């Protein structure tokens, strides 16, 4: 019977079992952080929503795990908020340096836009040959309804203090000055994204193909196989296989999960039900529906 199996009973002990078993069995530990979903705040009826507020405790626990040989990021995200992408990636990088623990990222279906921003927090990035990787750019999309309001005989009434307060109003014709301002904001965020990729990929960027930055930072995305040639990822492989190659067949890969309260553990009640009952009001349903449509739009850009 292996040492790992001999301590399986200990791992069933609540709260401290896993940590005690880790100390006794001697196998290397690589905690796994699952970063799956659209990056940004959650809403009622909207699953996921990666934000630093929701992930901070899991990230801390991963780097505090006794004898952690590394931390692995399992990424499946089409992007979202650039701010939350930056905050999450920075926290991972800071703890990696502070604890002197390397980080490995594994792209699943998609690691694009903000999802790739997260991947660049790792020392090495791996993907499946068919993963979608890249989309280093910034997009803003919406709808305009001024003609619809006019046809329906609806008068739009907006009163502001500050002539830019109603900028990009979807119920008014587009203003060229508003578009110029939006483009300037996008350019600044795009530059921050490019700087982040350059700082973390270094000389690997461009890869064997020698691709220039005009292509890499165009907002285009590629398969994992092509991403290796472009220097966006370091190799092809799945999390378990690569970690076993690096740390041995006995490596343990515990998944860091969101902490749950006593009632949630016993009854399986969701955080929405237990902490935000107002989310089930009609307004909450509408907000959730809009959030779900927005999330669907993020994924559909990559054919998923």
Helices and strands as residue ranges (DSSP letters): H 3-6, H 8-11, H 17-25, E 29-36, H 52-64, E 68-77, H 82-99, E 102-112, H 114-119, E 124-127, E 132-134, H 146-152, H 176-201, G 202-204, H 213-216, E 221-223, H 224-229, E 235-236, H 239-247, E 255-256, H 262-267, H 271-275, G 277-280, H 282-300
